[in-house]
Amino acid sequence: MTPSELKYKLEETGKHPYFFSRDNMKYFGDTMKNYGCRKTTINGVEAWELWRKRPVKRGLKNSAYFNAKTFERIFNHD
């Protein structure tokens, strides 16, 4: 899955509609080119990890996790 495919799936399901919004990404200085996507397991659930290739404004570099089946956001509490 590519970051663009994940964006499409999230918009299609209506879950987290603001995650990829233009205003939200502009606020953090982010672009779609800066994202990578890979499959992983988080908290025992198969998930897609959306990771940043480079840190953005305000030092943000954390990954976001989404359930591979339902596309619900999963929060990693390491």
N, CA, C, O and CB atoms as a CASP TS submission, in Angstrom:
PFRMAT TS
TARGET T0000
AUTHOR 0000-0000-0000
METHOD Language model
MODEL 1
PARENT N/A
ATOM      1  N   MET     1       0.854  -1.177   0.000  1.00  0.00           N
ATOM      2  CA  MET     1       0.000   0.000   0.000  1.00  0.00           C
ATOM      3  C   MET     1       0.898   1.238   0.000  1.00  0.00           C
ATOM      4  O   MET     1       1.914   1.288   0.693  1.00  0.00           O
ATOM      5  CB  MET     1      -0.971  -0.001   1.232  1.00  0.00           C
ATOM      6  N   THR     2       0.511   2.200  -0.768  1.00  0.00           N
ATOM      7  CA  THR     2       1.232   3.476  -0.799  1.00  0.00           C
ATOM      8  C   THR     2       0.530   4.466   0.130  1.00  0.00           C
ATOM      9  O   THR     2      -0.625   4.251   0.497  1.00  0.00           O
ATOM     10  CB  THR     2       1.311   4.044  -2.257  1.00  0.00           C
ATOM     11  N   PRO     3       1.208   5.539   0.513  1.00  0.00           N
ATOM     12  CA  PRO     3       0.550   6.563   1.328  1.00  0.00           C
ATOM     13  C   PRO     3      -0.698   7.128   0.645  1.00  0.00           C
ATOM     14  O   PRO     3      -1.685   7.428   1.317  1.00  0.00           O
ATOM     15  CB  PRO     3       1.528   7.693   1.632  1.00  0.00           C
ATOM     16  N   SER     4      -0.662   7.275  -0.673  1.00  0.00           N
ATOM     17  CA  SER     4      -1.828   7.795  -1.398  1.00  0.00           C
ATOM     18  C   SER     4      -3.000   6.818  -1.343  1.00  0.00           C
ATOM     19  O   SER     4      -4.152   7.236  -1.227  1.00  0.00           O
ATOM     20  CB  SER     4      -1.461   8.086  -2.860  1.00  0.00           C
ATOM     21  N   GLU     5      -2.713   5.522  -1.425  1.00  0.00           N
ATOM     22  CA  GLU     5      -3.776   4.512  -1.311  1.00  0.00           C
ATOM     23  C   GLU     5      -4.380   4.529   0.081  1.00  0.00           C
ATOM     24  O   GLU     5      -5.595   4.408   0.237  1.00  0.00           O
ATOM     25  CB  GLU     5      -3.232   3.108  -1.634  1.00  0.00           C
ATOM     26  N   LEU     6      -3.529   4.678   1.100  1.00  0.00           N
ATOM     27  CA  LEU     6      -4.024   4.754   2.478  1.00  0.00           C
ATOM     28  C   LEU     6      -4.900   5.993   2.648  1.00  0.00           C
ATOM     29  O   LEU     6      -5.955   5.923   3.277  1.00  0.00           O
ATOM     30  CB  LEU     6      -2.844   4.781   3.487  1.00  0.00           C
ATOM     31  N   LYS     7      -4.476   7.107   2.102  1.00  0.00           N
ATOM     32  CA  LYS     7      -5.279   8.339   2.157  1.00  0.00           C
ATOM     33  C   LYS     7      -6.642   8.099   1.523  1.00  0.00           C
ATOM     34  O   LYS     7      -7.664   8.494   2.085  1.00  0.00           O
ATOM     35  CB  LYS     7      -4.552   9.508   1.440  1.00  0.00           C
ATOM     36  N   TYR     8      -6.668   7.459   0.365  1.00  0.00           N
ATOM     37  CA  TYR     8      -7.921   7.168  -0.326  1.00  0.00           C
ATOM     38  C   TYR     8      -8.826   6.286   0.536  1.00  0.00           C
ATOM     39  O   TYR     8     -10.022   6.552   0.657  1.00  0.00           O
ATOM     40  CB  TYR     8      -7.643   6.486  -1.674  1.00  0.00           C
ATOM     41  N   LYS     9      -8.254   5.233   1.137  1.00  0.00           N
ATOM     42  CA  LYS     9      -9.043   4.328   1.986  1.00  0.00           C
ATOM     43  C   LYS     9      -9.621   5.061   3.195  1.00  0.00           C
ATOM     44  O   LYS     9     -10.778   4.843   3.556  1.00  0.00           O
ATOM     45  CB  LYS     9      -8.178   3.147   2.457  1.00  0.00           C
ATOM     46  N   LEU    10      -8.832   5.923   3.819  1.00  0.00           N
ATOM     47  CA  LEU    10      -9.320   6.677   4.972  1.00  0.00           C
ATOM     48  C   LEU    10     -10.448   7.616   4.567  1.00  0.00           C
ATOM     49  O   LEU    10     -11.436   7.744   5.289  1.00  0.00           O
ATOM     50  CB  LEU    10      -8.179   7.471   5.618  1.00  0.00           C
ATOM     51  N   GLU    11     -10.309   8.268   3.428  1.00  0.00           N
ATOM     52  CA  GLU    11     -11.366   9.161   2.952  1.00  0.00           C
ATOM     53  C   GLU    11     -12.604   8.373   2.551  1.00  0.00           C
ATOM     54  O   GLU    11     -13.728   8.821   2.777  1.00  0.00           O
ATOM     55  CB  GLU    11     -10.870   9.998   1.769  1.00  0.00           C
ATOM     56  N   GLU    12     -12.404   7.198   1.956  1.00  0.00           N
ATOM     57  CA  GLU    12     -13.508   6.351   1.518  1.00  0.00           C
ATOM     58  C   GLU    12     -14.335   5.841   2.697  1.00  0.00           C
ATOM     59  O   GLU    12     -15.561   5.773   2.613  1.00  0.00           O
ATOM     60  CB  GLU    12     -12.976   5.176   0.711  1.00  0.00           C
ATOM     61  N   THR    13     -13.670   5.485   3.790  1.00  0.00           N
ATOM     62  CA  THR    13     -14.378   4.977   4.964  1.00  0.00           C
ATOM     63  C   THR    13     -14.932   6.102   5.832  1.00  0.00           C
ATOM     64  O   THR    13     -15.787   5.863   6.685  1.00  0.00           O
ATOM     65  CB  THR    13     -13.454   4.100   5.789  1.00  0.00           C
ATOM     66  N   GLY    14     -14.446   7.339   5.621  1.00  0.00           N
ATOM     67  CA  GLY    14     -14.918   8.464   6.413  1.00  0.00           C
ATOM     68  C   GLY    14     -14.272   8.546   7.778  1.00  0.00           C
ATOM     69  O   GLY    14     -14.703   9.331   8.623  1.00  0.00           O
ATOM     70  N   LYS    15     -13.242   7.747   8.005  1.00  0.00           N
ATOM     71  CA  LYS    15     -12.552   7.761   9.298  1.00  0.00           C
ATOM     72  C   LYS    15     -11.376   8.729   9.213  1.00  0.00           C
ATOM     73  O   LYS    15     -10.597   8.682   8.261  1.00  0.00           O
ATOM     74  CB  LYS    15     -12.066   6.325   9.700  1.00  0.00           C
ATOM     75  N   HIS    16     -11.250   9.586  10.185  1.00  0.00           N
ATOM     76  CA  HIS    16     -10.156  10.554  10.265  1.00  0.00           C
ATOM     77  C   HIS    16     -10.070  11.424   9.007  1.00  0.00           C
ATOM     78  O   HIS    16      -9.024  11.460   8.359  1.00  0.00           O
ATOM     79  CB  HIS    16      -8.832   9.829  10.484  1.00  0.00           C
ATOM     80  N   PRO    17     -11.144  12.118   8.658  1.00  0.00           N
ATOM     81  CA  PRO    17     -11.149  12.899   7.418  1.00  0.00           C
ATOM     82  C   PRO    17     -10.165  14.072   7.416  1.00  0.00           C
ATOM     83  O   PRO    17      -9.829  14.593   6.352  1.00  0.00           O
ATOM     84  CB  PRO    17     -12.531  13.419   7.166  1.00  0.00           C
ATOM     85  N   TYR    18      -9.703  14.490   8.589  1.00  0.00           N
ATOM     86  CA  TYR    18      -8.820  15.653   8.647  1.00  0.00           C
ATOM     87  C   TYR    18      -7.341  15.275   8.687  1.00  0.00           C
ATOM     88  O   TYR    18      -6.480  16.154   8.641  1.00  0.00           O
ATOM     89  CB  TYR    18      -9.157  16.489   9.855  1.00  0.00           C
ATOM     90  N   PHE    19      -7.039  13.993   8.770  1.00  0.00           N
ATOM     91  CA  PHE    19      -5.644  13.575   8.891  1.00  0.00           C
ATOM     92  C   PHE    19      -4.819  14.063   7.704  1.00  0.00           C
ATOM     93  O   PHE    19      -3.706  14.557   7.886  1.00  0.00           O
ATOM     94  CB  PHE    19      -5.552  12.051   9.003  1.00  0.00           C
ATOM     95  N   PHE    20      -5.348  13.931   6.499  1.00  0.00           N
ATOM     96  CA  PHE    20      -4.641  14.337   5.293  1.00  0.00           C
ATOM     97  C   PHE    20      -5.171  15.649   4.710  1.00  0.00           C
ATOM     98  O   PHE    20      -4.884  15.970   3.556  1.00  0.00           O
ATOM     99  CB  PHE    20      -4.737  13.246   4.256  1.00  0.00           C
ATOM    100  N   SER    21      -5.923  16.394   5.477  1.00  0.00           N
ATOM    101  CA  SER    21      -6.487  17.632   4.927  1.00  0.00           C
ATOM    102  C   SER    21      -5.357  18.607   4.568  1.00  0.00           C
ATOM    103  O   SER    21      -4.305  18.628   5.206  1.00  0.00           O
ATOM    104  CB  SER    21      -7.471  18.289   5.944  1.00  0.00           C
ATOM    105  N   ARG    22      -5.599  19.390   3.557  1.00  0.00           N
ATOM    106  CA  ARG    22      -4.596  20.351   3.079  1.00  0.00           C
ATOM    107  C   ARG    22      -4.167  21.300   4.199  1.00  0.00           C
ATOM    108  O   ARG    22      -2.977  21.568   4.367  1.00  0.00           O
ATOM    109  CB  ARG    22      -5.150  21.158   1.887  1.00  0.00           C
ATOM    110  N   ASP    23      -5.141  21.810   4.967  1.00  0.00           N
ATOM    111  CA  ASP    23      -4.821  22.744   6.053  1.00  0.00           C
ATOM    112  C   ASP    23      -3.992  22.079   7.144  1.00  0.00           C
ATOM    113  O   ASP    23      -3.054  22.683   7.665  1.00  0.00           O
ATOM    114  CB  ASP    23      -6.102  23.314   6.655  1.00  0.00           C
ATOM    115  N   ASN    24      -4.329  20.845   7.493  1.00  0.00           N
ATOM    116  CA  ASN    24      -3.598  20.119   8.526  1.00  0.00           C
ATOM    117  C   ASN    24      -2.156  19.856   8.088  1.00  0.00           C
ATOM    118  O   ASN    24      -1.218  20.056   8.860  1.00  0.00           O
ATOM    119  CB  ASN    24      -4.306  18.794   8.851  1.00  0.00           C
ATOM    120  N   MET    25      -1.992  19.410   6.854  1.00  0.00           N
ATOM    121  CA  MET    25      -0.644  19.121   6.365  1.00  0.00           C
ATOM    122  C   MET    25       0.170  20.411   6.210  1.00  0.00           C
ATOM    123  O   MET    25       1.371  20.420   6.480  1.00  0.00           O
ATOM    124  CB  MET    25      -0.713  18.369   5.021  1.00  0.00           C
ATOM    125  N   LYS    26      -0.463  21.475   5.785  1.00  0.00           N
ATOM    126  CA  LYS    26       0.220  22.763   5.638  1.00  0.00           C
ATOM    127  C   LYS    26       0.685  23.277   6.998  1.00  0.00           C
ATOM    128  O   LYS    26       1.787  23.812   7.115  1.00  0.00           O
ATOM    129  CB  LYS    26      -0.708  23.798   4.963  1.00  0.00           C
ATOM    130  N   TYR    27      -0.147  23.119   8.022  1.00  0.00           N
ATOM    131  CA  TYR    27       0.188  23.571   9.369  1.00  0.00           C
ATOM    132  C   TYR    27       1.487  22.933   9.851  1.00  0.00           C
ATOM    133  O   TYR    27       2.328  23.597  10.456  1.00  0.00           O
ATOM    134  CB  TYR    27      -0.953  23.247  10.340  1.00  0.00           C
ATOM    135  N   PHE    28       1.643  21.632   9.576  1.00  0.00           N
ATOM    136  CA  PHE    28       2.832  20.910  10.017  1.00  0.00           C
ATOM    137  C   PHE    28       3.963  20.945   8.989  1.00  0.00           C
ATOM    138  O   PHE    28       5.042  20.411   9.245  1.00  0.00           O
ATOM    139  CB  PHE    28       2.471  19.477  10.322  1.00  0.00           C
ATOM    140  N   GLY    29       3.734  21.561   7.841  1.00  0.00           N
ATOM    141  CA  GLY    29       4.767  21.635   6.817  1.00  0.00           C
ATOM    142  C   GLY    29       5.019  20.293   6.159  1.00  0.00           C
ATOM    143  O   GLY    29       6.149  19.983   5.784  1.00  0.00           O
ATOM    144  N   ASP    30       3.977  19.503   6.018  1.00  0.00           N
ATOM    145  CA  ASP    30       4.106  18.146   5.497  1.00  0.00           C
ATOM    146  C   ASP    30       3.635  18.050   4.056  1.00  0.00           C
ATOM    147  O   ASP    30       2.860  18.886   3.590  1.00  0.00           O
ATOM    148  CB  ASP    30       3.322  17.175   6.359  1.00  0.00           C
ATOM    149  N   THR    31       4.103  17.033   3.355  1.00  0.00           N
ATOM    150  CA  THR    31       3.664  16.737   1.991  1.00  0.00           C
ATOM    151  C   THR    31       3.478  15.232   1.865  1.00  0.00           C
ATOM    152  O   THR    31       3.999  14.469   2.679  1.00  0.00           O
ATOM    153  CB  THR    31       4.689  17.268   0.931  1.00  0.00           C
ATOM    154  N   MET    32       2.749  14.809   0.864  1.00  0.00           N
ATOM    155  CA  MET    32       2.557  13.373   0.635  1.00  0.00           C
ATOM    156  C   MET    32       3.892  12.700   0.297  1.00  0.00           C
ATOM    157  O   MET    32       4.084  11.524   0.606  1.00  0.00           O
ATOM    158  CB  MET    32       1.532  13.136  -0.503  1.00  0.00           C
ATOM    159  N   LYS    33       4.801  13.423  -0.327  1.00  0.00           N
ATOM    160  CA  LYS    33       6.114  12.868  -0.666  1.00  0.00           C
ATOM    161  C   LYS    33       6.918  12.476   0.564  1.00  0.00           C
ATOM    162  O   LYS    33       7.800  11.621   0.486  1.00  0.00           O
ATOM    163  CB  LYS    33       6.901  13.865  -1.483  1.00  0.00           C
ATOM    164  N   ASN    34       6.620  13.091   1.688  1.00  0.00           N
ATOM    165  CA  ASN    34       7.375  12.841   2.911  1.00  0.00           C
ATOM    166  C   ASN    34       6.903  11.584   3.647  1.00  0.00           C
ATOM    167  O   ASN    34       7.505  11.202   4.650  1.00  0.00           O
ATOM    168  CB  ASN    34       7.271  14.038   3.829  1.00  0.00           C
ATOM    169  N   TYR    35       5.851  10.943   3.174  1.00  0.00           N
ATOM    170  CA  TYR    35       5.311   9.771   3.856  1.00  0.00           C
ATOM    171  C   TYR    35       5.749   8.467   3.199  1.00  0.00           C
ATOM    172  O   TYR    35       5.928   8.389   1.984  1.00  0.00           O
ATOM    173  CB  TYR    35       3.799   9.842   3.889  1.00  0.00           C
ATOM    174  N   GLY    36       5.914   7.458   4.028  1.00  0.00           N
ATOM    175  CA  GLY    36       6.102   6.086   3.591  1.00  0.00           C
ATOM    176  C   GLY    36       5.043   5.249   4.282  1.00  0.00           C
ATOM    177  O   GLY    36       4.488   5.669   5.297  1.00  0.00           O
ATOM    178  N   CYS    37       4.758   4.078   3.750  1.00  0.00           N
ATOM    179  CA  CYS    37       3.728   3.217   4.334  1.00  0.00           C
ATOM    180  C   CYS    37       4.240   1.784   4.350  1.00  0.00           C
ATOM    181  O   CYS    37       4.767   1.290   3.354  1.00  0.00           O
ATOM    182  CB  CYS    37       2.386   3.319   3.539  1.00  0.00           C
ATOM    183  N   ARG    38       4.079   1.123   5.491  1.00  0.00           N
ATOM    184  CA  ARG    38       4.498  -0.278   5.598  1.00  0.00           C
ATOM    185  C   ARG    38       3.574  -1.016   6.556  1.00  0.00           C
ATOM    186  O   ARG    38       2.948  -0.413   7.428  1.00  0.00           O
ATOM    187  CB  ARG    38       5.972  -0.384   6.076  1.00  0.00           C
ATOM    188  N   LYS    39       3.498  -2.320   6.380  1.00  0.00           N
ATOM    189  CA  LYS    39       2.649  -3.153   7.228  1.00  0.00           C
ATOM    190  C   LYS    39       3.433  -3.545   8.476  1.00  0.00           C
ATOM    191  O   LYS    39       4.622  -3.857   8.410  1.00  0.00           O
ATOM    192  CB  LYS    39       2.154  -4.419   6.460  1.00  0.00           C
ATOM    193  N   THR    40       2.744  -3.522   9.611  1.00  0.00           N
ATOM    194  CA  THR    40       3.378  -3.872  10.876  1.00  0.00           C
ATOM    195  C   THR    40       2.326  -4.419  11.835  1.00  0.00           C
ATOM    196  O   THR    40       1.139  -4.448  11.508  1.00  0.00           O
ATOM    197  CB  THR    40       4.099  -2.646  11.494  1.00  0.00           C
ATOM    198  N   THR    41       2.750  -4.843  12.993  1.00  0.00           N
ATOM    199  CA  THR    41       1.829  -5.258  14.053  1.00  0.00           C
ATOM    200  C   THR    41       2.040  -4.324  15.225  1.00  0.00           C
ATOM    201  O   THR    41       3.162  -4.142  15.698  1.00  0.00           O
ATOM    202  CB  THR    41       2.052  -6.758  14.471  1.00  0.00           C
ATOM    203  N   ILE    42       0.947  -3.731  15.692  1.00  0.00           N
ATOM    204  CA  ILE    42       1.020  -2.795  16.808  1.00  0.00           C
ATOM    205  C   ILE    42      -0.043  -3.172  17.827  1.00  0.00           C
ATOM    206  O   ILE    42      -1.213  -3.329  17.478  1.00  0.00           O
ATOM    207  CB  ILE    42       0.835  -1.324  16.327  1.00  0.00           C
ATOM    208  N   ASN    43       0.354  -3.316  19.077  1.00  0.00           N
ATOM    209  CA  ASN    43      -0.569  -3.725  20.148  1.00  0.00           C
ATOM    210  C   ASN    43      -1.317  -5.003  19.772  1.00  0.00           C
ATOM    211  O   ASN    43      -2.482  -5.164  20.134  1.00  0.00           O
ATOM    212  CB  ASN    43      -1.577  -2.597  20.450  1.00  0.00           C
ATOM    213  N   GLY    44      -0.654  -5.921  19.046  1.00  0.00           N
ATOM    214  CA  GLY    44      -1.255  -7.196  18.668  1.00  0.00           C
ATOM    215  C   GLY    44      -2.226  -7.126  17.505  1.00  0.00           C
ATOM    216  O   GLY    44      -2.938  -8.094  17.240  1.00  0.00           O
ATOM    217  N   VAL    45      -2.270  -6.002  16.805  1.00  0.00           N
ATOM    218  CA  VAL    45      -3.196  -5.810  15.692  1.00  0.00           C
ATOM    219  C   VAL    45      -2.389  -5.553  14.419  1.00  0.00           C
ATOM    220  O   VAL    45      -1.429  -4.782  14.430  1.00  0.00           O
ATOM    221  CB  VAL    45      -4.183  -4.628  15.977  1.00  0.00           C
ATOM    222  N   GLU    46      -2.781  -6.201  13.329  1.00  0.00           N
ATOM    223  CA  GLU    46      -2.140  -5.945  12.044  1.00  0.00           C
ATOM    224  C   GLU    46      -2.513  -4.541  11.594  1.00  0.00           C
ATOM    225  O   GLU    46      -3.688  -4.174  11.578  1.00  0.00           O
ATOM    226  CB  GLU    46      -2.558  -7.007  10.978  1.00  0.00           C
ATOM    227  N   ALA    47      -1.503  -3.762  11.228  1.00  0.00           N
ATOM    228  CA  ALA    47      -1.757  -2.342  10.944  1.00  0.00           C
ATOM    229  C   ALA    47      -0.869  -1.832   9.816  1.00  0.00           C
ATOM    230  O   ALA    47       0.132  -2.448   9.451  1.00  0.00           O
ATOM    231  CB  ALA    47      -1.533  -1.497  12.202  1.00  0.00           C
ATOM    232  N   TRP    48      -1.277  -0.678   9.274  1.00  0.00           N
ATOM    233  CA  TRP    48      -0.454   0.080   8.338  1.00  0.00           C
ATOM    234  C   TRP    48       0.219   1.184   9.128  1.00  0.00           C
ATOM    235  O   TRP    48      -0.438   1.936   9.847  1.00  0.00           O
ATOM    236  CB  TRP    48      -1.301   0.660   7.149  1.00  0.00           C
ATOM    237  N   GLU    49       1.532   1.277   8.990  1.00  0.00           N
ATOM    238  CA  GLU    49       2.285   2.348   9.635  1.00  0.00           C
ATOM    239  C   GLU    49       2.555   3.427   8.601  1.00  0.00           C
ATOM    240  O   GLU    49       3.164   3.166   7.563  1.00  0.00           O
ATOM    241  CB  GLU    49       3.617   1.817  10.255  1.00  0.00           C
ATOM    242  N   LEU    50       2.111   4.614   8.881  1.00  0.00           N
ATOM    243  CA  LEU    50       2.387   5.766   8.043  1.00  0.00           C
ATOM    244  C   LEU    50       3.530   6.508   8.713  1.00  0.00           C
ATOM    245  O   LEU    50       3.342   7.106   9.772  1.00  0.00           O
ATOM    246  CB  LEU    50       1.114   6.684   7.853  1.00  0.00           C
ATOM    247  N   TRP    51       4.703   6.478   8.114  1.00  0.00           N
ATOM    248  CA  TRP    51       5.888   7.068   8.737  1.00  0.00           C
ATOM    249  C   TRP    51       6.422   8.224   7.906  1.00  0.00           C
ATOM    250  O   TRP    51       6.264   8.267   6.686  1.00  0.00           O
ATOM    251  CB  TRP    51       6.977   6.012   8.928  1.00  0.00           C
ATOM    252  N   ARG    52       7.055   9.152   8.598  1.00  0.00           N
ATOM    253  CA  ARG    52       7.642  10.312   7.937  1.00  0.00           C
ATOM    254  C   ARG    52       9.103  10.023   7.600  1.00  0.00           C
ATOM    255  O   ARG    52       9.854   9.508   8.428  1.00  0.00           O
ATOM    256  CB  ARG    52       7.525  11.576   8.831  1.00  0.00           C
ATOM    257  N   LYS    53       9.485  10.358   6.389  1.00  0.00           N
ATOM    258  CA  LYS    53      10.864  10.151   5.953  1.00  0.00           C
ATOM    259  C   LYS    53      11.801  11.167   6.601  1.00  0.00           C
ATOM    260  O   LYS    53      12.950  10.851   6.907  1.00  0.00           O
ATOM    261  CB  LYS    53      10.961  10.243   4.426  1.00  0.00           C
ATOM    262  N   ARG    54      11.305  12.389   6.808  1.00  0.00           N
ATOM    263  CA  ARG    54      12.070  13.463   7.435  1.00  0.00           C
ATOM    264  C   ARG    54      11.170  14.186   8.442  1.00  0.00           C
ATOM    265  O   ARG    54       9.962  14.289   8.231  1.00  0.00           O
ATOM    266  CB  ARG    54      12.626  14.460   6.362  1.00  0.00           C
ATOM    267  N   PRO    55      11.748  14.682   9.522  1.00  0.00           N
ATOM    268  CA  PRO    55      10.937  15.465  10.473  1.00  0.00           C
ATOM    269  C   PRO    55      10.391  16.722   9.799  1.00  0.00           C
ATOM    270  O   PRO    55      10.981  17.243   8.853  1.00  0.00           O
ATOM    271  CB  PRO    55      11.776  15.852  11.721  1.00  0.00           C
ATOM    272  N   VAL    56       9.251  17.198  10.304  1.00  0.00           N
ATOM    273  CA  VAL    56       8.611  18.395   9.766  1.00  0.00           C
ATOM    274  C   VAL    56       8.639  19.502  10.811  1.00  0.00           C
ATOM    275  O   VAL    56       9.304  19.367  11.838  1.00  0.00           O
ATOM    276  CB  VAL    56       7.155  18.095   9.328  1.00  0.00           C
ATOM    277  N   LYS    57       7.929  20.586  10.561  1.00  0.00           N
ATOM    278  CA  LYS    57       7.864  21.695  11.519  1.00  0.00           C
ATOM    279  C   LYS    57       7.540  21.179  12.911  1.00  0.00           C
ATOM    280  O   LYS    57       6.862  20.166  13.086  1.00  0.00           O
ATOM    281  CB  LYS    57       6.814  22.731  11.082  1.00  0.00           C
ATOM    282  N   ARG    58       8.040  21.899  13.876  1.00  0.00           N
ATOM    283  CA  ARG    58       7.811  21.575  15.282  1.00  0.00           C
ATOM    284  C   ARG    58       8.411  20.225  15.671  1.00  0.00           C
ATOM    285  O   ARG    58       8.041  19.660  16.700  1.00  0.00           O
ATOM    286  CB  ARG    58       6.324  21.579  15.577  1.00  0.00           C
ATOM    287  N   GLY    59       9.335  19.699  14.855  1.00  0.00           N
ATOM    288  CA  GLY    59      10.046  18.459  15.172  1.00  0.00           C
ATOM    289  C   GLY    59       9.221  17.196  15.091  1.00  0.00           C
ATOM    290  O   GLY    59       9.651  16.147  15.571  1.00  0.00           O
ATOM    291  N   LEU    60       8.049  17.272  14.499  1.00  0.00           N
ATOM    292  CA  LEU    60       7.160  16.111  14.427  1.00  0.00           C
ATOM    293  C   LEU    60       7.743  15.047  13.503  1.00  0.00           C
ATOM    294  O   LEU    60       8.012  15.311  12.331  1.00  0.00           O
ATOM    295  CB  LEU    60       5.760  16.530  13.942  1.00  0.00           C
ATOM    296  N   LYS    61       7.937  13.831  14.045  1.00  0.00           N
ATOM    297  CA  LYS    61       8.471  12.741  13.239  1.00  0.00           C
ATOM    298  C   LYS    61       7.842  11.396  13.581  1.00  0.00           C
ATOM    299  O   LYS    61       8.283  10.361  13.081  1.00  0.00           O
ATOM    300  CB  LYS    61       9.964  12.660  13.415  1.00  0.00           C
ATOM    301  N   ASN    62       6.831  11.400  14.415  1.00  0.00           N
ATOM    302  CA  ASN    62       6.184  10.161  14.848  1.00  0.00           C
ATOM    303  C   ASN    62       5.401   9.505  13.724  1.00  0.00           C
ATOM    304  O   ASN    62       4.940  10.168  12.794  1.00  0.00           O
ATOM    305  CB  ASN    62       5.263  10.432  16.020  1.00  0.00           C
ATOM    306  N   SER    63       5.260   8.190  13.827  1.00  0.00           N
ATOM    307  CA  SER    63       4.446   7.432  12.885  1.00  0.00           C
ATOM    308  C   SER    63       2.990   7.436  13.339  1.00  0.00           C
ATOM    309  O   SER    63       2.692   7.645  14.515  1.00  0.00           O
ATOM    310  CB  SER    63       4.969   5.985  12.748  1.00  0.00           C
ATOM    311  N   ALA    64       2.095   7.201  12.389  1.00  0.00           N
ATOM    312  CA  ALA    64       0.671   7.016  12.697  1.00  0.00           C
ATOM    313  C   ALA    64       0.316   5.599  12.264  1.00  0.00           C
ATOM    314  O   ALA    64       0.792   5.121  11.235  1.00  0.00           O
ATOM    315  CB  ALA    64      -0.248   8.100  11.969  1.00  0.00           C
ATOM    316  N   TYR    65      -0.521   4.930  13.051  1.00  0.00           N
ATOM    317  CA  TYR    65      -0.888   3.546  12.779  1.00  0.00           C
ATOM    318  C   TYR    65      -2.382   3.434  12.527  1.00  0.00           C
ATOM    319  O   TYR    65      -3.189   4.058  13.215  1.00  0.00           O
ATOM    320  CB  TYR    65      -0.474   2.637  13.941  1.00  0.00           C
ATOM    321  N   PHE    66      -2.741   2.626  11.528  1.00  0.00           N
ATOM    322  CA  PHE    66      -4.136   2.413  11.169  1.00  0.00           C
ATOM    323  C   PHE    66      -4.397   0.922  11.029  1.00  0.00           C
ATOM    324  O   PHE    66      -3.620   0.206  10.399  1.00  0.00           O
ATOM    325  CB  PHE    66      -4.492   3.157   9.861  1.00  0.00           C
ATOM    326  N   ASN    67      -5.502   0.453  11.623  1.00  0.00           N
ATOM    327  CA  ASN    67      -5.897  -0.946  11.523  1.00  0.00           C
ATOM    328  C   ASN    67      -5.982  -1.342  10.050  1.00  0.00           C
ATOM    329  O   ASN    67      -6.594  -0.634   9.251  1.00  0.00           O
ATOM    330  CB  ASN    67      -7.252  -1.193  12.241  1.00  0.00           C
ATOM    331  N   ALA    68      -5.373  -2.467   9.690  1.00  0.00           N
ATOM    332  CA  ALA    68      -5.308  -2.894   8.290  1.00  0.00           C
ATOM    333  C   ALA    68      -6.674  -3.290   7.730  1.00  0.00           C
ATOM    334  O   ALA    68      -6.860  -3.286   6.514  1.00  0.00           O
ATOM    335  CB  ALA    68      -4.349  -4.059   8.152  1.00  0.00           C
ATOM    336  N   LYS    69      -7.626  -3.630   8.591  1.00  0.00           N
ATOM    337  CA  LYS    69      -8.947  -4.060   8.116  1.00  0.00           C
ATOM    338  C   LYS    69      -9.995  -2.960   8.211  1.00  0.00           C
ATOM    339  O   LYS    69     -10.779  -2.762   7.283  1.00  0.00           O
ATOM    340  CB  LYS    69      -9.411  -5.263   8.903  1.00  0.00           C
ATOM    341  N   THR    70     -10.010  -2.247   9.332  1.00  0.00           N
ATOM    342  CA  THR    70     -11.068  -1.252   9.563  1.00  0.00           C
ATOM    343  C   THR    70     -10.613   0.182   9.311  1.00  0.00           C
ATOM    344  O   THR    70     -11.440   1.085   9.188  1.00  0.00           O
ATOM    345  CB  THR    70     -11.576  -1.369  10.978  1.00  0.00           C
ATOM    346  N   PHE    71      -9.303   0.391   9.234  1.00  0.00           N
ATOM    347  CA  PHE    71      -8.698   1.713   9.049  1.00  0.00           C
ATOM    348  C   PHE    71      -8.945   2.654  10.221  1.00  0.00           C
ATOM    349  O   PHE    71      -8.844   3.872  10.074  1.00  0.00           O
ATOM    350  CB  PHE    71      -9.225   2.341   7.787  1.00  0.00           C
ATOM    351  N   GLU    72      -9.267   2.099  11.377  1.00  0.00           N
ATOM    352  CA  GLU    72      -9.355   2.892  12.607  1.00  0.00           C
ATOM    353  C   GLU    72      -7.936   3.249  13.038  1.00  0.00           C
ATOM    354  O   GLU    72      -7.015   2.460  12.829  1.00  0.00           O
ATOM    355  CB  GLU    72     -10.115   2.112  13.747  1.00  0.00           C
ATOM    356  N   ARG    73      -7.748   4.406  13.628  1.00  0.00           N
ATOM    357  CA  ARG    73      -6.436   4.833  14.100  1.00  0.00           C
ATOM    358  C   ARG    73      -6.086   4.030  15.346  1.00  0.00           C
ATOM    359  O   ARG    73      -6.930   3.824  16.219  1.00  0.00           O
ATOM    360  CB  ARG    73      -6.411   6.367  14.396  1.00  0.00           C
ATOM    361  N   ILE    74      -4.854   3.586  15.422  1.00  0.00           N
ATOM    362  CA  ILE    74      -4.338   2.857  16.581  1.00  0.00           C
ATOM    363  C   ILE    74      -3.262   3.732  17.205  1.00  0.00           C
ATOM    364  O   ILE    74      -2.372   4.222  16.510  1.00  0.00           O
ATOM    365  CB  ILE    74      -3.770   1.432  16.182  1.00  0.00           C
ATOM    366  N   PHE    75      -3.342   3.925  18.500  1.00  0.00           N
ATOM    367  CA  PHE    75      -2.351   4.748  19.193  1.00  0.00           C
ATOM    368  C   PHE    75      -1.370   3.840  19.887  1.00  0.00           C
ATOM    369  O   PHE    75      -1.765   2.976  20.670  1.00  0.00           O
ATOM    370  CB  PHE    75      -3.019   5.709  20.206  1.00  0.00           C
ATOM    371  N   ASN    76      -0.091   4.024  19.610  1.00  0.00           N
ATOM    372  CA  ASN    76       0.983   3.218  20.198  1.00  0.00           C
ATOM    373  C   ASN    76       1.397   3.848  21.523  1.00  0.00           C
ATOM    374  O   ASN    76       1.813   5.005  21.565  1.00  0.00           O
ATOM    375  CB  ASN    76       2.207   3.108  19.227  1.00  0.00           C
ATOM    376  N   HIS    77       1.282   3.097  22.581  1.00  0.00           N
ATOM    377  CA  HIS    77       1.626   3.612  23.914  1.00  0.00           C
ATOM    378  C   HIS    77       2.860   2.884  24.419  1.00  0.00           C
ATOM    379  O   HIS    77       2.783   2.103  25.368  1.00  0.00           O
ATOM    380  CB  HIS    77       0.437   3.442  24.914  1.00  0.00           C
ATOM    381  N   ASP    78       4.012   3.142  23.777  1.00  0.00           N
ATOM    382  CA  ASP    78       5.270   2.514  24.215  1.00  0.00           C
ATOM    383  C   ASP    78       5.722   3.067  25.524  1.00  0.00           C
ATOM    384  O   ASP    78       6.759   2.655  26.042  1.00  0.00           O
ATOM    385  CB  ASP    78       6.360   2.701  23.186  1.00  0.00           C
TER
END
